[in-house]
Amino acid sequence: MATVKTLNKIRELIENNVGRKVVITTDKGRNKIRENKGILLKTYSSLFIVEIQDARSRKLSFSYSDVLTEKVVIKTLYDNEYIAIT
């Protein structure tokens, strides 16, 4: 079972990547998987904000528990390669 330490570790990993380009893969259920590219804008105590870079330039929020349950996968850009941060 997930502990507070696990969520704190996820939060810390995400906080260390604020301002970086990311790829967010979300599992919406029933074989609906969406992948968006954007910039990790800001972190809060229970969620984080990503600005999606598309024609509409929108902002999406995700919770740290979404990352823990693998409904959301985050990859950051390092040396022109995307690497999972969890």
Buried (B, 14 or more C-beta within 10 A) or exposed (E): EEEEEEBEBBBEBBEEBEEEBBBBBBBEEEEEEEEBBBBBBBBEEEBBBBBBEEEEEEEBEBBBBBBBEEBBBBBBBEEEEBEEBB
